[in-house]
Amino acid sequence: MTDRIEQRAAELLPEERAAGSADPRAQAEAILDDSDQREDTPEAVENRRSDEAATSAETTR
């Protein structure tokens, strides 16, 4: 896993670099931990038919 973290730390996205980090390795580890959790327990997916979808009038403010 360390190689994976080191690789991710070396390849931070521009917005991640712009946010700044005193410890890119710790930042990469946190990003990968979050990603792993999302893969292990994905959020429930809503299954709706097209006739159940919200109309633009319902979603526009």
C-alpha positions as CSV (number, residue, x, y, z in Angstrom):
1,M,0.0,0.0,0.0
2,T,2.9,2.3,0.6
3,D,3.8,2.4,-3.1
4,R,0.2,3.2,-3.9
5,I,0.3,6.2,-1.4
6,E,3.7,7.4,-2.7
7,Q,2.4,7.3,-6.3
8,R,-0.8,9.2,-5.4
9,A,1.2,11.8,-3.5
10,A,3.4,12.3,-6.6
11,E,0.3,12.7,-8.8
12,L,-1.9,15.1,-6.8
13,L,-4.5,16.8,-8.9
14,P,-4.0,20.6,-9.6
15,E,-6.9,21.5,-7.3
16,E,-5.3,19.3,-4.5
17,R,-2.0,21.0,-5.0
18,A,-3.7,24.4,-5.0
19,A,-5.3,23.6,-1.6
20,G,-1.8,23.1,-0.3
21,S,-0.5,20.5,2.1
22,A,2.4,20.4,4.5
23,D,2.4,16.6,4.0
24,P,1.4,15.4,0.5
25,R,1.9,11.8,1.6
26,A,-0.6,12.2,4.4
27,Q,-3.0,14.0,2.0
28,A,-2.6,11.1,-0.5
29,E,-3.2,8.5,2.2
30,A,-6.4,10.3,3.3
31,I,-7.6,10.6,-0.3
32,L,-7.0,6.9,-0.9
33,D,-8.7,5.9,2.4
34,D,-11.8,7.9,1.4
35,S,-11.8,6.3,-2.1
36,D,-11.4,2.8,-0.6
37,Q,-14.3,3.4,1.8
38,R,-16.5,4.6,-1.1
39,E,-15.7,1.4,-3.1
40,D,-16.3,-0.9,-0.1
41,T,-19.6,0.8,0.9
42,P,-21.1,2.6,-2.1
43,E,-24.0,4.9,-1.5
44,A,-27.4,3.6,-2.4
45,V,-28.4,4.2,-6.0
46,E,-31.8,5.5,-6.8
47,N,-33.6,3.6,-9.5
48,R,-36.3,5.6,-11.1
49,R,-38.2,5.2,-14.3
50,S,-38.2,8.2,-16.7
51,D,-41.9,8.9,-15.7
52,E,-40.7,9.2,-12.1
53,A,-38.0,11.8,-12.8
54,A,-38.4,15.3,-11.5
55,T,-39.4,17.9,-14.1
56,S,-37.4,21.0,-14.7
57,A,-40.2,23.0,-13.2
58,E,-39.8,21.1,-10.0
59,T,-36.0,21.5,-9.8
60,T,-35.7,25.1,-11.0
61,R,-35.8,27.8,-8.4
